[in-house]
Amino acid sequence: MKEKILQIDHSWLLSVNHFANSSRFWRDVFQCFGVYLIYLVPIILLVTWFWPVSPSQGGSAQGKKIALGAAFAGLFSWVIFAKILALIVKRPRPFDSGGFTEILFKRPDFSFPSDHAAFVFALTFYFYLSGYKKLAYFLVVLAVLISFARIGIGVHFPSDILSGAILGILGAWIVWLFEKPLSFLYNFIIAIAKHLRLA
């Protein structure tokens, strides 16, 4: 069963990677999405911090708490879940398996799970739980584009992306469960930001 899953994983990787390398145009598109699209995330968090995208959810102060909660969910899923699991599993990056072109460069860390997927899906699910559903739907599209592109550029296997997404959703749910105790931390950070005129 495990061998069958790994075969499917590798087959899908090859298909997406070969398509990404089918022309210069697609190489540029996949590289743009797989490398640079993630930088929209801090912009989205800043917009949520300064201009709440859903005033009906409690106004400016609540918007800042939700922005902090989403960022915390993303970091929690990335650092606690993805990084620790990567050190345990130690799955090599796809380019070590051969048979396709790695568009960027050989990265020194591990493939499983995808920390990009964990981070973006955590933000997505946290915003959804917080009532920012339109933003969450936009982030789902963003997360899928980033994840698919990272398969295409040869950084991750499809199962790395799937596991990262699951970890992100789980991480967001855990942070959401601890929303009340964490709100003291959020209030403290907001107070400091106001003192520094950043809020």
C-alpha positions as CSV (number, residue, x, y, z in Angstrom):
1,M,0.0,0.0,0.0
2,K,2.8,2.4,1.0
3,E,4.7,1.6,-2.3
4,K,1.5,2.3,-4.3
5,I,1.0,5.6,-2.6
6,L,4.6,6.6,-3.3
7,Q,4.3,5.6,-6.9
8,I,1.2,7.8,-7.4
9,D,2.9,10.6,-5.5
10,H,5.9,10.5,-7.8
11,S,3.8,10.1,-10.9
12,W,1.8,13.2,-10.1
13,L,4.9,15.1,-9.3
14,L,6.5,14.2,-12.7
15,S,3.3,15.2,-14.6
16,V,3.1,18.6,-12.9
17,N,6.8,19.2,-13.2
18,H,7.0,18.3,-16.8
19,F,4.1,20.7,-17.6
20,A,5.8,23.5,-15.6
21,N,8.9,22.9,-17.8
22,S,7.0,22.7,-21.1
23,S,7.7,26.3,-22.0
24,R,9.5,29.4,-20.8
25,F,6.1,31.0,-20.1
26,W,4.9,28.2,-17.8
27,R,8.3,28.1,-16.1
28,D,8.0,31.8,-15.3
29,V,4.4,31.4,-14.1
30,F,5.2,28.5,-11.9
31,Q,8.2,30.2,-10.5
32,C,6.2,33.4,-9.8
33,F,3.4,31.5,-8.0
34,G,5.7,29.1,-6.2
35,V,8.2,31.6,-4.9
36,Y,6.7,35.1,-4.8
37,L,2.9,34.7,-4.3
38,I,3.5,33.8,-0.6
39,Y,4.5,37.5,-0.1
40,L,0.9,38.5,-0.5
41,V,0.3,37.0,2.9
42,P,2.0,39.7,5.1
43,I,0.2,42.3,3.0
44,I,-3.2,40.6,3.7
45,L,-2.3,40.5,7.4
46,L,-1.4,44.2,7.4
47,V,-4.6,45.1,5.7
48,T,-6.6,43.1,8.3
49,W,-4.6,44.8,11.1
50,F,-5.1,48.4,9.9
51,W,-8.4,48.1,8.0
52,P,-10.6,45.2,9.2
53,V,-12.1,43.5,6.2
54,S,-15.2,42.7,8.2
55,P,-16.3,45.6,10.4
56,S,-19.4,43.6,11.5
57,Q,-17.0,41.2,13.3
58,G,-16.4,43.8,16.0
59,G,-14.5,46.7,14.5
60,S,-10.8,47.7,14.6
61,A,-9.8,46.0,17.9
62,Q,-11.3,42.7,17.0
63,G,-9.8,42.9,13.5
64,K,-6.4,43.3,15.1
65,K,-7.0,40.3,17.3
66,I,-8.0,38.2,14.3
67,A,-4.9,39.3,12.3
68,L,-2.7,38.3,15.3
69,G,-4.6,35.0,15.7
70,A,-4.2,34.1,12.0
71,A,-0.5,35.0,12.1
72,F,-0.1,32.9,15.3
73,A,-2.0,30.0,13.7
74,G,0.3,30.1,10.7
75,L,3.5,30.3,12.7
76,F,2.3,27.6,15.1
77,S,1.5,25.2,12.2
78,W,4.7,26.1,10.4
79,V,7.2,26.0,13.3
80,I,5.7,23.5,15.7
81,F,4.0,21.1,13.3
82,A,5.8,21.3,10.0
83,K,9.4,21.8,11.1
84,I,9.3,19.2,13.9
85,L,7.6,16.6,11.6
86,A,10.2,17.3,8.9
87,L,13.0,16.6,11.3
88,I,11.4,13.3,12.3
89,V,10.5,12.0,8.8
90,K,13.5,13.5,7.0
91,R,12.0,13.0,3.5
92,P,14.4,14.2,0.8
93,R,13.3,16.9,-1.6
94,P,11.9,15.6,-4.9
95,F,15.0,16.6,-6.9
96,D,16.9,13.9,-5.1
97,S,14.6,11.2,-6.7
98,G,15.6,12.3,-10.2
99,G,13.5,12.2,-13.4
100,F,12.6,15.9,-13.6
101,T,14.0,19.4,-13.5
102,E,14.2,21.5,-10.4
103,I,13.5,25.1,-11.6
104,L,15.0,27.0,-8.7
105,F,17.9,25.5,-6.8
106,K,18.7,22.6,-4.5
107,R,17.3,23.4,-1.1
108,P,19.1,21.9,1.9
109,D,16.1,21.1,4.0
110,F,13.4,18.4,3.9
111,S,10.3,17.9,1.7
112,F,7.7,16.5,4.1
113,P,5.5,18.3,5.0
114,S,5.2,21.5,3.1
115,D,5.6,24.4,5.5
116,H,4.2,26.9,2.9
117,A,1.0,24.8,2.7
118,A,0.8,24.5,6.5
119,F,1.2,28.3,6.9
120,V,-1.2,29.5,4.3
121,F,-3.9,26.9,5.0
122,A,-3.7,27.7,8.7
123,L,-4.3,31.4,7.9
124,T,-7.2,30.4,5.6
125,F,-8.9,28.2,8.1
126,Y,-8.4,30.7,11.0
127,F,-9.9,33.5,9.0
128,Y,-12.8,31.2,8.1
129,L,-13.5,30.3,11.7
130,S,-13.3,34.1,12.6
131,G,-16.1,34.9,10.1
132,Y,-13.9,36.4,7.4
133,K,-15.3,34.0,4.9
134,K,-14.7,36.1,1.7
135,L,-11.1,36.5,2.7
136,A,-10.8,32.8,3.5
137,Y,-12.2,31.9,0.0
138,F,-9.6,34.2,-1.6
139,L,-6.9,32.6,0.6
140,V,-8.0,29.1,-0.5
141,V,-7.3,30.0,-4.1
142,L,-4.0,31.6,-3.1
143,A,-3.0,28.4,-1.1
144,V,-3.9,26.1,-4.0
145,L,-2.0,28.2,-6.5
146,I,1.1,28.3,-4.3
147,S,0.9,24.6,-3.4
148,F,0.4,23.5,-7.0
149,A,3.3,25.7,-8.2
150,R,5.6,24.4,-5.6
151,I,5.0,20.9,-6.9
152,G,5.7,22.2,-10.4
153,I,9.0,23.8,-9.5
154,G,10.1,20.6,-7.9
155,V,10.2,21.6,-4.3
156,H,7.5,19.3,-3.0
157,F,5.7,16.0,-3.6
158,P,1.8,16.2,-3.7
159,S,1.6,14.3,-0.4
160,D,3.9,17.0,1.2
161,I,1.3,19.6,0.2
162,L,-1.7,17.5,1.4
163,S,0.0,16.8,4.7
164,G,1.0,20.5,5.1
165,A,-2.6,21.6,4.4
166,I,-4.0,19.1,7.0
167,L,-1.4,20.3,9.6
168,G,-2.3,23.9,8.9
169,I,-6.0,23.3,9.4
170,L,-5.3,21.4,12.6
171,G,-3.0,24.1,13.8
172,A,-5.6,26.8,13.1
173,W,-8.2,24.8,14.9
174,I,-6.0,24.4,18.0
175,V,-5.2,28.1,18.1
176,W,-8.9,28.9,17.7
177,L,-9.7,26.6,20.7
178,F,-7.4,28.7,22.8
179,E,-8.7,32.0,21.5
180,K,-9.8,33.2,25.0
181,P,-6.6,32.6,26.9
182,L,-4.6,33.9,23.9
183,S,-6.6,37.1,23.8
184,F,-4.6,38.4,26.8
185,L,-1.5,38.0,24.7
186,Y,-3.2,39.7,21.7
187,N,-4.3,42.6,24.0
188,F,-0.8,43.0,25.3
189,I,0.7,43.1,21.7
190,I,-2.0,45.6,20.6
191,A,-1.3,47.8,23.6
192,I,2.4,47.9,22.7
193,A,1.6,48.6,19.1
194,K,-0.6,51.5,20.1
195,H,2.2,52.8,22.3
196,L,4.5,52.7,19.3
197,R,1.7,54.2,17.1
198,L,1.5,51.1,15.0
199,A,-2.1,50.5,15.8
